[in-house]
Amino acid sequence: MKILVPVKRVVDYNVKVRVKTDGTGIETAGVKMSMNPFDEIAVEEAVRLKEKGVATEIVAISMGVAQCAETIRTALAMGADRGILVESDADLQPLAVAKLLKAIADHEKPGLIILGKQAIDDDMSATGQMLAALLGWSQGTFASKLEFAGETMTVTREVDGGLETVALKLPSIVTTDLRLNEPRYASLPNIMKARKKPIENKKPADYGVDVTPRLTIVRVDEPAKRKAGQKVGSVAELVSKLRTEAKVI
């Protein structure tokens, strides 16, 4: 079984995000970038499935600027076999990404597509669901456990009330949650091997997909700063402030 794993290049999760002075977006110039953490989990799960003999090939896919090839190299160092870079300077929104992934899936014929449940830059959490709708495949979102039995996959997914288990027929789409696994660190030998693994360069036009943005960001603002806390001398004073100032009781 072939597995496709889309990986997104985002601002590293350890970096404090800063809003541009003109409010048009976040500052990315000179900022450390890395693979979206949820996508790291997706790559790790694909590699584990290959190690178990469930998968035969892992294809890492990234879309965006030329530097996204670095994100693919990270996936290759973790254990992916080859990569596909769809290079574009446009702001690729979830629907455009889903359409591009559908076109790639139509060509690659995978049995499974694993991707992060959301990207930490826009928190859309929409690409996996859109892709499943476009392909007409079954989907298991927010997965915390995967099990395979022949052509059926059992997905334990996290929901508001706890855990839900669904049985899906392949081919299928899975979006990963935090508790699915702990991604491995790429070893130096694997990093060196990743340099020799192939990355295919494509453009959106090669797949006949219009990536024109359909959503417009009006303005980006930092969250309002919280007011300083106050110390109170008694429970009675606390209750009084909650009632008269905070107006929460």
C-alpha positions as CSV (number, residue, x, y, z in Angstrom):
1,M,0.0,0.0,0.0
2,K,1.2,3.5,-0.9
3,I,0.8,6.3,1.6
4,L,0.7,10.0,0.8
5,V,1.7,12.4,3.6
6,P,1.2,16.1,3.0
7,V,3.6,18.3,5.0
8,K,3.4,22.0,5.5
9,R,6.2,24.5,6.2
10,V,5.2,26.8,9.1
11,V,6.8,29.1,11.6
12,D,8.5,26.9,14.2
13,Y,6.3,26.3,17.2
14,N,9.0,27.6,19.5
15,V,9.0,31.0,17.8
16,K,6.9,33.9,19.3
17,V,4.8,35.0,16.3
18,R,4.8,38.7,15.6
19,V,2.2,40.6,13.5
20,K,3.4,42.8,10.7
21,T,3.3,46.5,11.4
22,D,0.8,47.0,8.6
23,G,-1.5,44.3,9.9
24,T,-1.5,42.3,6.7
25,G,-0.2,39.1,8.3
26,I,2.5,37.6,10.5
27,E,6.2,38.3,10.1
28,T,8.1,35.5,8.4
29,A,11.2,37.2,7.2
30,G,14.3,35.9,9.1
31,V,12.0,33.6,11.2
32,K,12.8,29.9,11.8
33,M,10.5,27.7,9.8
34,S,9.9,24.0,10.3
35,M,7.4,21.2,9.5
36,N,4.0,21.6,11.0
37,P,4.0,19.5,14.2
38,F,0.8,17.6,13.4
39,D,2.4,16.7,10.0
40,E,5.4,15.3,11.8
41,I,3.0,12.9,13.6
42,A,1.6,11.9,10.2
43,V,5.0,11.2,8.8
44,E,5.9,9.1,11.9
45,E,2.7,7.1,11.7
46,A,3.4,6.4,8.0
47,V,6.9,5.2,8.7
48,R,5.7,3.0,11.5
49,L,3.1,1.4,9.2
50,K,5.9,0.7,6.7
51,E,8.0,-0.8,9.4
52,K,5.1,-3.1,10.2
53,G,4.8,-4.1,6.6
54,V,1.4,-2.4,6.1
55,A,2.8,0.2,3.7
56,T,5.3,-0.3,0.8
57,E,6.0,3.3,-0.1
58,I,5.7,6.7,1.5
59,V,5.4,9.9,-0.6
60,A,5.9,13.2,1.2
61,I,4.1,16.2,-0.5
62,S,4.6,19.9,0.2
63,M,3.1,23.0,-1.5
64,G,4.3,26.5,-1.5
65,V,7.6,28.4,-2.0
66,A,10.8,26.7,-3.1
67,Q,12.0,26.4,0.5
68,C,9.2,23.8,1.1
69,A,11.7,21.4,-0.3
70,E,13.5,21.6,3.0
71,T,10.4,20.4,4.7
72,I,10.2,17.4,2.3
73,R,13.8,16.6,3.1
74,T,12.9,16.4,6.8
75,A,10.2,13.9,6.0
76,L,12.6,11.9,3.8
77,A,15.1,11.9,6.7
78,M,12.4,10.5,9.0
79,G,11.7,7.6,6.5
80,A,9.7,8.8,3.6
81,D,10.8,7.3,0.2
82,R,10.4,10.3,-2.2
83,G,8.8,13.7,-2.4
84,I,6.6,15.9,-4.5
85,L,6.9,19.7,-4.3
86,V,4.1,21.8,-5.9
87,E,5.8,25.1,-6.1
88,S,3.7,28.3,-5.9
89,D,4.1,31.8,-4.6
90,A,0.4,32.1,-4.1
91,D,-1.3,32.0,-0.8
92,L,-2.5,28.3,-0.9
93,Q,-5.7,28.0,1.0
94,P,-7.3,24.7,2.1
95,L,-9.6,24.2,-0.9
96,A,-6.7,24.8,-3.4
97,V,-4.5,22.4,-1.4
98,A,-7.3,19.8,-1.3
99,K,-7.8,20.0,-5.1
100,L,-4.0,19.7,-5.7
101,L,-3.9,16.7,-3.4
102,K,-6.8,15.1,-5.2
103,A,-5.0,15.5,-8.5
104,I,-1.9,13.9,-7.1
105,A,-3.9,11.1,-5.5
106,D,-5.6,10.4,-8.8
107,H,-2.1,9.9,-10.4
108,E,-0.4,8.1,-7.5
109,K,-3.3,5.8,-6.5
110,P,-2.5,5.6,-2.8
111,G,-4.4,3.4,-0.3
112,L,-4.1,6.0,2.4
113,I,-3.5,9.7,2.9
114,I,-2.3,10.8,6.3
115,L,-2.1,14.5,7.2
116,G,-2.1,16.6,10.3
117,K,-5.5,17.6,11.7
118,Q,-4.5,21.3,11.3
119,A,-1.7,23.6,10.6
120,I,-0.5,25.8,13.5
121,D,-0.3,28.9,11.4
122,D,-3.9,29.3,10.3
123,D,-5.6,26.5,12.4
124,M,-8.1,25.9,9.5
125,S,-8.5,22.2,10.2
126,A,-10.2,21.8,6.8
127,T,-7.9,20.3,4.2
128,G,-8.4,16.6,5.2
129,Q,-12.2,16.9,5.3
130,M,-12.3,18.7,1.9
131,L,-10.0,16.2,0.4
132,A,-12.1,13.3,1.5
133,A,-15.2,15.0,0.0
134,L,-13.4,15.6,-3.3
135,L,-12.2,12.0,-3.5
136,G,-15.3,10.4,-2.1
137,W,-13.2,8.4,0.4
138,S,-13.9,7.5,3.9
139,Q,-12.2,9.6,6.6
140,G,-11.1,9.3,10.2
141,T,-10.3,12.8,11.7
142,F,-8.5,13.6,14.9
143,A,-7.0,10.1,15.1
144,S,-5.2,8.9,18.2
145,K,-4.9,5.2,17.2
146,L,-4.8,3.3,13.9
147,E,-5.3,-0.5,13.5
148,F,-5.4,-2.5,10.2
149,A,-7.2,-5.7,9.3
150,G,-7.1,-6.5,5.6
151,E,-8.9,-3.8,3.7
152,T,-10.4,-2.3,6.8
153,M,-8.9,0.3,9.1
154,T,-10.0,1.0,12.6
155,V,-9.5,4.6,13.8
156,T,-9.8,5.7,17.4
157,R,-10.6,9.4,17.3
158,E,-10.8,12.1,19.9
159,V,-14.2,13.8,20.3
160,D,-15.6,16.2,22.9
161,G,-17.1,13.4,24.9
162,G,-14.0,11.2,25.0
163,L,-13.1,8.6,22.3
164,E,-14.9,7.3,19.3
165,T,-13.9,4.2,17.3
166,V,-14.8,4.0,13.6
167,A,-14.2,1.3,11.0
168,L,-13.2,2.6,7.5
169,K,-12.8,0.9,4.2
170,L,-9.6,1.7,2.2
171,P,-8.7,4.0,0.5
172,S,-9.2,6.5,3.2
173,I,-8.1,9.9,4.7
174,V,-6.8,10.1,8.2
175,T,-6.0,13.4,10.1
176,T,-3.7,13.0,13.1
177,D,-4.1,14.2,16.6
178,L,-1.3,14.8,19.2
179,R,-1.6,11.5,21.0
180,L,-1.2,9.3,18.0
181,N,2.5,8.9,18.4
182,E,5.8,10.6,19.3
183,P,7.7,11.6,16.2
184,R,11.3,10.4,16.0
185,Y,14.4,12.6,15.5
186,A,16.1,12.0,12.2
187,S,19.5,10.5,12.6
188,L,22.6,11.9,10.8
189,P,22.9,8.9,8.5
190,N,19.3,9.3,7.5
191,I,19.7,13.0,6.9
192,M,22.6,12.2,4.6
193,K,20.5,9.5,2.8
194,A,17.6,12.0,2.4
195,R,19.8,14.2,0.2
196,K,19.9,11.5,-2.4
197,K,16.1,10.7,-2.4
198,P,14.2,12.2,-5.3
199,I,11.9,15.2,-5.1
200,E,9.7,15.8,-8.1
201,N,9.0,19.5,-8.8
202,K,5.6,20.5,-10.1
203,K,3.4,23.6,-10.6
204,P,-0.3,23.9,-9.9
205,A,-0.8,24.3,-13.6
206,D,0.6,20.8,-14.2
207,Y,-2.5,19.5,-12.4
208,G,-4.9,22.0,-13.9
209,V,-5.8,23.5,-10.5
210,D,-6.7,27.2,-10.0
211,V,-5.1,28.2,-6.7
212,T,-6.5,31.8,-6.7
213,P,-7.3,32.6,-3.0
214,R,-11.1,32.6,-2.2
215,L,-10.7,34.1,1.2
216,T,-9.4,37.6,1.9
217,I,-7.6,38.5,5.2
218,V,-8.9,41.9,6.1
219,R,-6.5,42.5,9.0
220,V,-4.4,40.6,11.5
221,D,-4.1,42.0,15.1
222,E,-2.3,40.7,18.2
223,P,-4.5,39.7,21.1
224,A,-5.4,42.5,23.5
225,K,-3.0,42.7,26.4
226,R,-4.4,41.4,29.7
227,K,-4.8,43.9,32.5
228,A,-2.6,43.5,35.6
229,G,-4.0,41.4,38.4
230,Q,-5.1,42.8,41.7
231,K,-4.6,41.5,45.2
232,V,-7.6,41.5,47.6
233,G,-7.6,41.4,51.4
234,S,-10.6,39.2,51.9
235,V,-13.2,36.9,50.3
236,A,-15.8,39.7,50.8
237,E,-13.7,42.1,48.8
238,L,-13.1,39.5,46.1
239,V,-16.8,38.8,45.7
240,S,-17.5,42.6,45.6
241,K,-15.0,43.1,42.8
242,L,-16.3,40.2,40.8
243,R,-19.8,41.6,41.1
244,T,-19.2,45.3,40.6
245,E,-16.1,45.4,38.4
246,A,-15.8,42.2,36.5
247,K,-19.6,41.7,36.5
248,V,-19.3,37.9,36.3
249,I,-21.5,37.2,39.3
